[in-house]
């Protein structure tokens, strides 16, 4: 039971944008993940949670930046996202719960 909770902690949320929806046609899914996570641990987590075969994982780190809103400088926090390539024919339905 403790191990399963640890697996769910690595993946924060799915990224649902127009670009990530288009990637789902190529058996790719995009997740927002912890900043300290790596490819090996993410592969194990995705395979155990969703019961799919992962071929490849690409990790993109989005840097923090500042934005001016109503005359004030606001810091937008950076994050890390993972593009997970699944075996052909497999997919993860993000619209349903786990």
PEBEL-V895926 format. One record per residue. RES is the residue in one small letter. NEAR is the number of other ideal C-beta (glycine too) atoms within 8 Angstrom. D_CENTER is the distance of its C-alpha to the mean C-alpha in Angstrom with 2 decimals. Layout:
res=RES near=NEAR d_center=D_CENTER
res=RES near=NEAR d_center=D_CENTER
This chain:
res=x near=4 d_center=22.54
res=x near=5 d_center=21.53
res=x near=6 d_center=19.34
res=x near=8 d_center=17.32
res=x near=8 d_center=16.77
res=x near=8 d_center=15.60
res=x near=11 d_center=12.96
res=x near=9 d_center=11.65
res=x near=7 d_center=11.72
res=x near=11 d_center=9.10
res=x near=12 d_center=6.14
res=x near=6 d_center=7.11
res=x near=6 d_center=6.29
res=x near=9 d_center=5.38
res=x near=9 d_center=6.44
res=x near=6 d_center=9.90
res=x near=7 d_center=12.13
res=x near=5 d_center=14.94
res=x near=6 d_center=13.48
res=x near=12 d_center=10.30
res=x near=8 d_center=12.94
res=x near=7 d_center=15.16
res=x near=11 d_center=12.77
res=x near=10 d_center=12.74
res=x near=5 d_center=16.43
res=x near=6 d_center=15.83
res=x near=11 d_center=13.85
res=x near=10 d_center=10.47
res=x near=13 d_center=7.28
res=x near=12 d_center=4.47
res=x near=14 d_center=1.27
res=x near=10 d_center=3.58
res=x near=13 d_center=5.15
res=x near=8 d_center=8.93
res=x near=7 d_center=11.09
res=x near=4 d_center=13.04
res=x near=10 d_center=10.70
res=x near=7 d_center=11.61
res=x near=8 d_center=11.19
res=x near=6 d_center=13.74
res=x near=9 d_center=12.55
res=x near=17 d_center=8.99
res=x near=10 d_center=11.04
res=x near=9 d_center=13.40
res=x near=12 d_center=11.16
res=x near=13 d_center=9.57
res=x near=11 d_center=13.17
res=x near=9 d_center=14.89
res=x near=10 d_center=13.06
res=x near=8 d_center=12.92
res=x near=5 d_center=15.88
res=x near=11 d_center=14.90
res=x near=7 d_center=15.65
res=x near=12 d_center=13.09
res=x near=6 d_center=14.97
res=x near=6 d_center=12.94
res=x near=11 d_center=9.81
res=x near=7 d_center=9.87
res=x near=12 d_center=8.71
res=x near=8 d_center=9.71
res=x near=8 d_center=11.24
res=x near=7 d_center=12.38
res=x near=5 d_center=15.81
res=x near=7 d_center=17.56
res=x near=7 d_center=20.24
res=x near=8 d_center=23.26
res=x near=8 d_center=24.22
res=x near=7 d_center=27.70
res=x near=6 d_center=27.99
res=x near=3 d_center=31.52
res=x near=4 d_center=32.95
res=x near=6 d_center=30.73
res=x near=6 d_center=28.24
res=x near=8 d_center=24.84
res=x near=8 d_center=22.08
res=x near=8 d_center=18.56
res=x near=5 d_center=16.19
res=x near=9 d_center=13.85
res=x near=8 d_center=10.26
res=x near=13 d_center=7.90
res=x near=12 d_center=4.89
res=x near=14 d_center=4.42
res=x near=12 d_center=6.34
res=x near=13 d_center=7.54
res=x near=11 d_center=11.22
res=x near=14 d_center=13.04
res=x near=9 d_center=16.81
res=x near=5 d_center=18.84
res=x near=4 d_center=19.65
res=x near=9 d_center=16.76
res=x near=8 d_center=14.13
res=x near=8 d_center=11.99
res=x near=5 d_center=13.59
res=x near=7 d_center=11.39
res=x near=3 d_center=14.74
res=x near=4 d_center=16.07
res=x near=2 d_center=15.50
res=x near=3 d_center=14.85
